[in-house]
Amino acid sequence: MRTQQVSILAFVILLFSACKDDASEIGGGLFPENEIIDAEEYIATHEKGDIRTSNVKSDAIEFSTIKSFIIGEFDDPFFGKTTADFLSQVSLGQRGTADTTTIKINDNYELDSTRLLIKYPNNSWIGDTLTKHRIKVFELDQPLDPFRNYSSDFDPTGMYDPLNPIGEKVFQTKTMRGDNYSKSDSIWSQANYIDTISIEISDELGDRIFTADSAIITDPYAFKQFFKGIYFTSEKEDHSSDIGSLIQLNYRGISQELVLYYKRINYDETTNEIVDTSFLTRKFPINIEDVKVNRYAHDYTNSEIVFGDTNTDKLYVQPMAGSACKYNIEPTFIEYWEDKLPEKDNEGNIIITDTVYSIAGSTLSFYIDTALTDYRDYSVPQSIEIFAKDDNGDFVTPFFENEYGQTVQAYSAGTLNYDITEDGVVYPSKYTFTLTNGFFEEFINPQIPSNIDRANYNELYIVPANSSSTFNRVIIHSAAIEAYPNDETVKPVSKSVKYVKFF
């Protein structure tokens, strides 16, 4: 697979301006002691022209599983407009317990109401929490296919009646002004506090489920054919000038569910008077059994992003199939290290010459534009990932075969470095990737047959980890930016290779 070679290129770029460090014995065990006259450690960093970066639009995400839904409309001041909605089946949930018995209109049961409950905890959003949004819920009249992997650009047109929502509600993400819904910050900050948006669903649907035959209301497959699911949308009310918000709904950790509220009236057998009334619920959850599709759309018309320009100073890394960072390793970088890496004989032993270089480690760093990202108000992704594209154009994780015959990932995920302190709070400044041992050498000059095809990759892509279930985005400095001599955080994409020079 060509994917693995890409990472190696990325790390190599850092080598060109070498800074001599103290003498080191790192890597010295590779050579017979009587062959080593002297050894010095160097760290090489990239120079401009050896790496190119640009902004590109991500391809749609194909879902095999979804950990959570993202809904809403958000006009990001730098990334443009993002909208998200979702489609989902609904499950029967538990069966056979007292409050989930077969629902029948006889036996003195009466339906009170039907509601869709949407729940989320504190800080599970991005944007303006006071913007008014209008939720609309539609019933699907065509089933979702359990054998299909839906994509984030799926078009549900024709699967529902857009003129007849089964539920509708205006809400604000955190605080409703009026409507007896105002909640203080102290309520939101309580441990494990969960807020609920309760959306009243049409009596017609509630009655249909309430009076359904027991063969439907007790069989999961029959129920999904009977009630095919929902399409859930949320957009800013009256297209207001507020920036809006996005909310994350985790259906695995917090129940998202359709609930029937009903009662059973108990009568005296002699007088036929009401003795008491039992209030019950029947819950139909959205859970792991259901087919789910999250849809994302991005409008970059009013954004700051310049796509395809390798001279742009900023790179915009956005989840939800949004903007991604693309970087290219230039041939000059590979050629430079091809001359530096040691030759090996047919048995894989290093051929000793006057000077031999041994790679001791390699890293790749992306520096956050802390001002534009505004990480005090907008959380950045906790990690980012490097992908290559395979022959089908799909993102794949770069792997390679090491000297032990193991197929391993080319580098670690990019982790945040927290090293900026303001008012006692520590903030992140960059993401750092570490190259897996042996990958650099196999990328520059592959010796293992299975790695040879991977050397054809010279493009890599940077996207947030868990791109389908997060909205956190980040702006980073490109390879073209001029470093600020008095600010260590303003640096171009930096590749660093530590190597040992043996004489």
N, C-alpha and C positions, 0 to 999 in steps of 0.2 A: 504494500500500500504506500502510495506516494506521500500520504499525509505526514508520516513521521519525520520526513526530512525537513519539513518546513520549519519546525521548531528550531532545529539546529541552526538554520540560517539566521533565525532571529537572534540567537544568542551570539552568533559570531560577529555580528555587526559592531559589537562594542570594542573591538580589539584595536582599532587603528591608532589611537594616540596612546602609546604605552607609557605607563608611569612605573618606574622601577621602585620596588619595595625592598624590604630587608631580605637577605639570603634566606632561603627556605629549603627544607628537605621534602616538601610535599611532592609526591610522585616519585621520589627517589628510589623507592622499592622496586620500580620497574626495571632497573638496570643493575648489572653487576657492580659492586662497590669499586673494583679496581678499574672500571671504565670511566668513573666520574671524577673529573678533575675539579670542577667547581659547579655550583648550582645557585641560581638567583631567581627570585620570584618576581613576576611582573603582573600588573593589572592593565589590560588594554580596554579602552573605551571607544565607542564608535565616533566617526567624524562624518560631517554632513556629506551626503552623496552616496553613502553606503546603505542607507535605508530610506525608503519613501513611505509616507503615510497619507491617507486620505479618508474622507467620510463616504460611506456607501449606505444604501438602503438594504436592510436585511430582507431575506426571503420570508415568506409566510411560515409560521411554525406549524408543523404537523403534530397533532396530539395523539399520543397513544394513551396517556393518562393526564389528568389535570389535578393538581393538588389543591387549587383554590380558584375562585372566580375573581375577575377584576371588572368593575362596572363604573360607569360615570362618563363625564366629559371634562377635560382639563386643558386650558389654554396656557401652556408653559411659555414663559417669557423668552426662552432660548430654544426650546425644542419644537415649538409650534403646537398645534391642536391634536389631542389624542382622544378618541372615543372608544369605549369598550362596552359590550353587552354579551349575553350568553343565552344558550339554549340548553335545556336539560330534560331528561326523563325524570319521573318521580316514582319512588318505590312504595310498596305496601308497608314496609316497616315491620315491626313485631306483630305476631299473630297469636291468638289463643289466650291472651291475658284479659283481665276484667275490663280494662278501658280500651281494648282494641278488639272487642268481640265483633262478629259479623253484624254490620249495621243494617237494620231493617226498619221500615217505617211503621211496621206493626209492633206488637209488644209494647205499646205506649212510648215509643221513642219519638222525639221531635228534634229537628235540626234548628239550632239557633243562628249560627253564622259559619262562614268559611273564611279563613285568613291565610295568607302567605307570610311567614315570619322570616325576616332577613336579619341576621345577627352578626355583630362584629365588635372587637375589643378596642380599647384606646390605642391611638396612633397607628391604626391600620388604614391610613389614608395618606394622600398627598394633595396639596392645593389649599384652597380657601374653604374652611369648614362651614362658613356662613352662607355660601352660595346656595340658592334654592334650586333643587333639581326636581324634575318630574319623572317618577317611575311609571312605566306602563308594563303590564303583564298580559301576554297573549297566549291563548291555547293553541298548541300545534295540531293541525289536522292531517299531518303526515308524520309517520314514525321516523325516529333517528335509527340509523343502521348500526347495530352492535359490532358488525364486522368491518366497518369503515374507520380509517384514521382521518378524522376531519382536520382541516387546516384553519388557521386564524383568519383567513380571508374568505371563509365560507359565506355564501350568500343564501339566506333563508327565504328569499322571495318566493311566494307560492306555497309556503308551508303554514301560513297563518293568515287571518283576516286582519289587515292593518287598520280597518275602520272600527273594529269591535274588540277593544281590550276587555279582558275579564277582571282586571283590577287596575287601579290608578291611585297615585298618591304623590303629593308634593312634600319634600323633606329637605332637611339640611343635615350635613354629615355629622356635626357635633352638637349644635345648639339650635333648637327651634325657637324663633322669636315669636312669642305668643303660643297659641294652640295648646297651652298647658304642658309644654314639652321641654321647657328650659331646664338644663341640668348644669350644676356648678362644676367647676374644675375638680373640686374635692370628690364629687361623685365619680367622675371619669378616672380619677387617679387611684380609686380603690383597687386593691388587689383582685385580679380575676373578674373585674367588672365587664359585663357584656351588655351592649345596647341592642335594642330590637326595633326594627321598622316593621310595623304590623300593617299589612295591605289587605283591605277587605276585598274578597273575591266574590264574583257574581253568584247570586242565589241559584241561578240555572245550573251552574257547574256543581255547586254544593249539593243540590237536590239530586242531580244525576248520579253522583258518587254515593250519596246517602241511600238511595233506593236501588242501587245496583244489585244484580243477582249475586247470591253467595258464591257461585262458581267464578265470578269475576273478582269479587272483593277478597277472595282467599287464595287466588292463584296469581303469582307475580307476573308471569308471562301474559296471562289474559288481561290483567289490569293495565299493563303497558300498551296493549292493543286498544283497550277501552279508553284510557286517558293517555294520550301520546306524549304529553309533556308540555313545557312552557317555554316561551321566548320572553326574556326579561331585558328591558331597555331602561336607560336613565340618561337624561340630557338636561342642560341648564334650562330653567323655566324662562319662557319668553325670550330666549336667546340673549340673556342679560350680558352686560359688559364684565361681570365678575369672571375671574379666571376659572372657577369651577373646581371640581375635585374628582379623584378616583378613589374607590374603596376596594379593599381586598376582603373577600368572603371565603374563609377557610371552612369548607363543608366537612372536612375530616375531624377537625378539632372542635368545631362549634356547629350545632345542628342548624341547617337551613331546611325548612319544612313547610308543607301545606298541612293545615290543621282544620279538622271539622269539630266544631263545638256543638254538642247536642245534650239533650237531657232525657231522662226517663222519669215519667210521672207514675207514681205508685198510688193505686186507688184502694179504698176499703172494699172488700168483696161484698159486704152487706149493704152499705149505704152508697157505695160508688162515689164517695167523696175522696178528694185528694188527701192522702196521708203524708206524703213527702215527695220531694223531687231530687233526683240524683243528677248532678252535672258532670258530664264526661267529655273526653276528647278522643279523637282518633287522629294520629299523626302519620303523615305520609312524607318521609324524609327524602331529601336529595343525598344519596350516599354512593358508596363505591360500586354498587350494582348498576348504576345508571350511566347511560351514554351522555356525555357532556361536551359542549363546544363553546369556547370563549372566542369572541370576535374582536379584533383590534383594527383600528383605522387611524392613520397619521396624515395630517395635512401640514406640510412644511412651508406653505406660502408666506407666512409671517414669521418664520423662524430665522435664527442666525446661522443656520447650517449651510455650508457650501459643499456640495457633493462632487467628488471626483477630482478636486484640486489638490495636487501634492504640495503646493506652496502655502496652503492655509495654515494658520497658527494653531487652530483649535480642532480637537477631535471630540465628537459627541457620541457617547456610548449609552444606548437606550434599550431597555428590554421591550417585550411585547412586540417583537418583529419590527422594531423601529430602526433608528440609525445605528450603524456599527462602524468600527474602525478597521480599516484595511491597511496592512503594511507589507511592503515588498522588500525582499533582500536583493541587493544589486549584485551582479556577477563579480564585480571587483572585490567584494568582500570574500566570496568563496575562493576566488583565485588566490587571494592573499594567504588564506589559511591552508590551502592545498600545498603551498610551498613550505609552510611552517610545520605541518604535522609530520611525524616520523614515518618512514617507509617500513614495511613489514615483509618478512620472508613468507614462503608458502605455508609455514606452520604458525604464522601469526606472531613471530618474535620480531621485536624492533631491531632494525638494522642500525648499528651505531655509526654515526658520522661525526664530523667535527663539532656540530652543534645540534642538539636534539631538544624539541619542545614537548612538554607534557602538559595536558590540560588538567588543571586542578579544580575548576569549577566555573560556572557561568550563570549570570542572572540577567533578567530583562526588567526594566523599570519604566512605569508610566506615571508621570507627575500630574497631580490634580490641579486644575485651575481653581483654587479655593475661593476666589472672589466671585467668578461667574457661576460656579456650581452652587454657591451659597449653602454650604453643608451645615450651617447652623440651623437653617430652616428646612432644608431638604436632605434627608438621609441619602448617602451614596450606597451603591451595592457593596455588600460585605466582601465579595470576591468577584473577579472577572475570569473569563475563560478564553483560551486560544483554540481556534478551530482552523482546520484546512478544509478545502472542498475536494470531494472525490470526483470521479469521472462523471457521475450523474449530477454534479453541481450541488450536492448536499453537504452540509456541515458535518465534519467528522473530527473526532479527537485524534491528534497525531500520536501514533504508536511506532515503536521500532523493535527490532529483535536485537537483544544484547548478546554478548559473547558467550553467555551460558545457554543460549537457545530460548530464552524467555521473551515473550512479547510484553513490553512494558510501555507505560505512558511516557511521552517525551519530556514532559516537564510538569511541575506542580501547578495547581490553580493559583492565579494571581491573588495574593493576600494583601490586605491593607496594612500599611505601616503608620502607626499612631505616634507622631513625634512633634506635633505643633501644640504648644500650650498657651491658652488664652484664658485669663481669669480663673486659673486653677483647673480648667477643663482641657483634656488632651484631644486633639483632632487629627485626622489622617492627612498625609501629604502625598502618598504615592501607593501604587500597586507594584508588587515585586513577584516575578516568576523565577523559579530555580530550575535549571536544566538537569535532567536525569543523567547520572554518570554514564558515559559512553556514547551519549546521543550526539554530542557535538562532533566527535570524530567520525561517526558513521554518517552524519549528515554531509559533512564536507567531503569526505572521501570514503564512501561505503565499501566495506570489505566483506560484509555478510550478504550473500545473494538476495535474500528477501528484502533488504533495505535499498537496493539499487533503484527501484522504481520510485521510491519515496523522494529521491534526490531531485525529481523533476518539479517538486513544489517550490515555488518562490513567493507564494502569497499566503498570508495568515490573516485571520479575522478575530477581532476582540469584541466579545459581547458579555453582558452580565451573566453570572451564574444563575440558574433557575429563571431563565428569561421569560418563561411563560407564566410565572406565578409571582412576579414582583413588578413594581413600577418605579423603583429607585433608579435614578440615572446619574451620570457624572460627565463633566467636561474635563478633558485632559489636554496637556500641551502636546503638540505634534512634533514630528522629527524636524520640521522646518523652522520652528520658533527659535529666536535668538535668546540664549540664556541671559539672565540678569546676574551680573557679577556679585551683587549685594543681597541676592535672595536665592537661597539654596533650593527653594521649592519650584522656581521657574527654570526648568531644564527641559531640553528636548527628550524624546524617547531615548532611553539610555540602555545600551547593552554593555555588560561588563564581563570580561573573560579573564580569569586568573590562570596563569600558566607558569610553568617552571622551565627555565632555560638551563640546559645541562651542557657543560663544556668538556 
